[in-house]
Amino acid sequence: MRPATGREEIDRFNELPYVLNKEFERDMDEGRRRPEWMWMALRGDQLVARVAWWARNREATEPLLMDVFDVADGEPLETGIELFRSASKHVLPNRPKPLDFLSFVPSDWRDDAEAKRGIETRIKGLEQTGARIFVERLRFAWAAGTAIRPPSGRLLFRSIEEGEELIGLMTRVLEGTLDAHSRRDLEERSAAQVARDQYHGDFLGDPKPREWWRMATLAGKEPVGFVIPARNAYNPIIAYIGVVPEHRGKGYIDDLLAEGTRIIDAHGGKRIRAATDVGNVPMAKAFARNGYRTDGAQINMTWD
């Protein structure tokens, strides 16, 4: 059991199938993955298990999450568990508990016997280390050429000029949120602090360009919500979208989503990615109404 030596071992590391395999080489080139974060269990020259962590950019001093945990068919699950424990001691020696795990899966994985077997093996292995499923999310994709809902005229959109203005709106949007990660954060901190942490962590770290961000108001300038169209290292995305509590249930989410989609489309975006928790049914329905098709799912696991 050892880490990869470098890019020259990408082919070996990719001997086990996973939807992210095609991204690993570029991730290494751009600093989101490091050889010392990509561990392998080898039986002779054969890869029998692997585990890997990911960071948002090359400036990161430690990973943000773990997103690879695979065990070859026929290999005892204990091999993967031992690899995870050994690698964790080297990758994250000073953390009291592991980083969250994220796995991309087909949206219908429970109906596909082969996919279900592999995914449940992954889940079972990590459960034996103390992990539990935290949330399952649906992933969506919008393709260029798909019709975009025309402006309804009900809302006025303008750029977001100051961070404090957005943090204030985010604080209000957190009231009654259905997002599992935000709800977990709210168990420990105030809405204002969660919003500030999200802004300085997630927003300033990934969703750019900032000039795409939009705030929506009524004609009298009363805030209704905001949308954060952006571009991460892989795709254009709808990074964040929200309506303040007093204006929910009026269909404004469609106006916001259409505006965010329109901005990315105007800048040549060919495919837009988005995601929401399985339990956030209103948001999932909004994506579907606005031409976003279900394009997979993801399972997030955590250690208490």
C-alpha positions in Angstrom: 0.0 0.0 0.0 1.5 3.3 -1.1 0.8 6.6 -2.8 1.1 7.2 -6.5 4.6 8.3 -7.6 3.2 10.9 -10.1 1.5 11.4 -13.4 3.3 8.4 -14.8 1.0 6.1 -12.7 -2.3 7.6 -13.8 -3.0 4.6 -16.0 -2.4 2.2 -13.2 -4.5 4.3 -10.8 -7.3 4.2 -13.4 -7.4 0.5 -13.7 -10.6 0.5 -11.5 -13.5 2.2 -13.3 -15.1 5.4 -12.1 -16.7 8.4 -13.8 -14.0 10.7 -12.6 -11.1 8.8 -14.1 -10.9 11.0 -17.1 -10.4 14.1 -15.0 -7.5 12.8 -12.8 -4.6 13.7 -15.1 -5.8 17.3 -15.6 -6.5 17.6 -11.9 -2.9 16.7 -11.1 -1.6 19.1 -13.7 -3.7 21.9 -12.1 -3.0 21.1 -8.5 -6.3 19.8 -7.4 -4.8 16.3 -6.8 -1.4 15.4 -5.5 0.3 12.1 -5.9 0.7 11.9 -2.1 -3.1 12.1 -1.8 -3.7 9.2 -4.3 -3.1 5.8 -2.6 -3.1 2.4 -4.1 -3.3 -1.2 -2.8 -1.4 -3.5 -5.2 -1.3 -7.2 -5.3 1.7 -7.8 -7.4 1.3 -5.4 -10.4 -2.5 -5.5 -10.1 -4.5 -2.6 -8.5 -7.0 -4.0 -6.0 -8.1 -0.9 -4.1 -7.6 2.8 -4.2 -8.5 6.0 -2.3 -7.9 9.6 -3.1 -8.6 13.1 -1.9 -9.3 16.4 -3.8 -8.7 20.1 -3.2 -10.3 23.1 -4.9 -7.0 24.5 -6.2 -3.2 24.2 -6.1 -3.0 26.8 -3.3 -4.7 24.4 -0.8 -2.4 23.0 1.9 -4.7 20.0 2.5 -7.6 18.3 0.7 -11.2 19.5 0.9 -12.8 16.1 0.7 -12.3 12.5 -0.2 -13.9 11.4 -3.5 -12.3 8.1 -4.5 -12.8 4.8 -2.6 -12.8 1.6 -4.8 -12.2 -2.0 -4.2 -11.7 -4.5 -7.1 -14.3 -7.2 -7.7 -13.3 -10.3 -5.8 -11.0 -8.5 -3.4 -11.9 -8.6 0.3 -13.5 -5.4 1.4 -11.0 -5.3 4.3 -8.3 -4.4 1.8 -10.0 -1.1 1.0 -10.7 -0.4 4.6 -7.0 -1.0 5.6 -5.9 1.2 2.7 -8.2 4.0 3.8 -7.0 3.9 7.3 -3.3 3.7 6.3 -3.6 6.5 3.8 -5.6 8.7 6.1 -2.8 8.6 8.7 -0.4 10.1 6.1 -2.7 12.4 4.3 -4.5 13.9 7.3 -2.3 13.1 10.3 -3.6 15.9 12.5 -7.4 15.7 11.9 -9.6 14.2 14.6 -11.9 12.7 12.0 -11.9 12.0 8.3 -13.0 14.6 5.7 -16.4 14.0 4.1 -16.6 11.6 1.3 -18.4 12.3 -2.0 -19.2 9.8 -4.7 -20.8 10.4 -8.1 -23.3 7.7 -9.0 -26.0 7.1 -11.7 -29.4 8.6 -10.7 -31.0 5.2 -11.1 -28.3 3.2 -9.4 -30.7 1.4 -7.1 -32.4 -0.1 -10.2 -29.1 -1.3 -11.8 -27.9 -4.5 -10.2 -24.2 -4.1 -11.2 -24.0 -0.4 -10.2 -25.9 -1.1 -7.0 -23.5 -3.8 -6.0 -20.4 -1.6 -6.4 -21.9 1.4 -4.7 -23.2 -0.5 -1.8 -19.8 -2.1 -1.4 -18.3 1.4 -1.2 -20.8 2.5 1.3 -20.5 -0.6 3.4 -16.7 -0.3 3.5 -16.8 3.3 4.8 -19.6 2.5 7.2 -17.2 0.0 8.8 -14.8 2.9 9.5 -17.6 4.9 11.2 -19.0 6.8 8.3 -22.7 7.3 7.6 -24.7 8.6 4.6 -25.2 12.3 5.2 -27.2 13.3 2.1 -27.9 12.1 -1.5 -28.1 14.8 -4.1 -29.4 15.0 -7.7 -27.2 16.4 -10.4 -28.6 18.3 -13.3 -27.3 19.5 -16.7 -28.6 22.1 -19.1 -27.4 21.9 -22.8 -27.0 24.8 -25.2 -29.9 25.1 -27.5 -32.4 24.2 -24.8 -35.1 26.9 -24.6 -34.7 29.4 -21.8 -37.8 30.9 -20.1 -38.2 34.5 -21.4 -38.1 37.3 -18.8 -41.4 37.6 -17.0 -41.0 41.3 -16.2 -41.8 40.6 -12.6 -38.3 41.1 -11.3 -35.5 43.5 -11.9 -31.9 42.1 -12.0 -28.7 43.9 -11.2 -25.1 43.0 -10.4 -24.1 42.4 -6.8 -21.6 45.1 -6.0 -20.6 44.4 -2.4 -20.0 41.3 -0.5 -21.9 42.5 2.6 -25.0 43.0 0.5 -24.9 39.3 -0.7 -24.1 38.1 2.8 -27.2 39.8 4.1 -29.3 38.1 1.4 -27.7 34.7 2.1 -28.5 35.1 5.8 -32.2 35.6 5.0 -32.3 32.8 2.5 -30.9 30.4 5.1 -34.2 30.7 7.0 -36.2 27.5 6.3 -33.5 26.1 4.0 -33.9 22.5 2.8 -30.1 22.1 2.1 -28.6 19.5 4.4 -25.1 21.0 4.6 -26.5 24.4 5.5 -28.9 22.9 8.1 -25.9 21.1 9.6 -24.0 24.4 9.8 -26.9 26.1 11.4 -26.9 23.6 14.2 -23.5 25.1 15.3 -23.6 28.7 14.1 -26.0 31.6 13.5 -27.4 32.2 10.0 -25.3 35.3 9.8 -22.1 33.5 10.6 -22.9 30.6 8.2 -23.6 33.0 5.4 -20.4 34.8 6.0 -18.4 31.6 6.2 -20.0 30.4 2.9 -19.3 33.6 1.2 -15.6 33.8 2.2 -15.1 30.0 1.7 -17.2 28.8 -1.2 -18.0 32.0 -3.0 -14.7 33.7 -3.1 -12.9 30.3 -3.6 -14.8 29.0 -6.7 -17.8 30.8 -8.3 -16.3 33.2 -10.8 -16.6 35.5 -12.7 -18.2 37.7 -10.1 -19.7 40.0 -12.7 -22.2 37.3 -13.5 -23.7 37.3 -10.0 -27.2 38.8 -9.9 -29.6 40.1 -7.3 -33.3 40.2 -8.0 -35.7 42.9 -6.7 -39.3 44.0 -7.2 -39.9 47.3 -9.0 -39.8 49.1 -5.6 -36.3 47.7 -5.1 -37.4 45.2 -2.4 -35.0 42.2 -2.6 -36.5 38.9 -3.7 -33.4 36.7 -4.1 -30.2 36.1 -6.0 -28.5 33.7 -8.4 -24.8 32.9 -8.7 -24.0 31.6 -12.2 -20.4 30.8 -12.4 -17.6 28.6 -13.8 -15.6 26.1 -11.8 -12.6 24.1 -13.0 -14.8 21.8 -15.1 -18.1 23.4 -16.2 -20.3 26.5 -16.0 -22.5 26.0 -13.0 -25.4 27.4 -11.1 -23.5 27.7 -7.8 -26.2 29.1 -5.6 -29.7 30.3 -5.9 -32.2 31.4 -3.3 -35.4 33.3 -2.6 -36.0 35.1 0.7 -38.7 33.5 2.8 -41.4 36.1 2.3 -41.3 35.7 -1.4 -41.3 31.9 -1.7 -44.1 30.1 -3.4 -44.6 32.8 -6.0 -42.6 31.2 -8.8 -39.7 33.6 -8.5 -37.2 30.7 -8.5 -38.0 30.2 -12.2 -37.1 33.8 -13.0 -33.9 33.6 -11.1 -32.9 30.3 -12.7 -33.7 31.5 -16.1 -31.6 34.6 -15.6 -28.6 32.6 -14.4 -29.0 30.3 -17.4 -29.3 33.2 -19.8 -26.1 34.8 -18.5 -24.0 31.6 -19.0 -25.6 30.9 -22.4 -24.7 34.5 -23.5 -21.1 33.8 -22.6 -20.9 30.6 -24.7 -21.6 28.0 -22.1 -22.3 24.6 -23.8 -23.4 22.7 -20.7 -24.4 24.0 -17.3 -24.2 21.8 -14.2 -26.3 22.2 -11.0 -27.2 20.0 -8.1 -29.7 19.9 -5.2 -30.5 17.6 -2.3 -32.9 14.7 -3.1 -35.1 16.1 -0.3 -35.2 19.6 -1.8 -38.2 18.7 -4.1 -39.1 22.3 -5.0 -35.7 23.0 -6.3 -35.5 19.8 -8.2 -38.8 20.6 -9.9 -37.6 24.1 -10.8 -34.6 22.6 -12.5 -36.8 20.3 -14.5 -39.2 23.1 -15.5 -36.3 25.1 -16.8 -34.8 22.5 -19.1 -32.3 20.9 -16.8 -32.3 17.1 -17.1 -31.3 14.7 -14.4 -27.7 13.8 -15.1 -26.7 11.6 -12.1 -26.6 11.7 -8.4 -24.0 12.0 -5.7 -23.8 10.4 -2.2 -22.2 12.3 0.6 -20.9 10.5 3.6 -19.6 11.9 6.9 -18.0 10.8 10.1 -19.5 12.1 13.4 
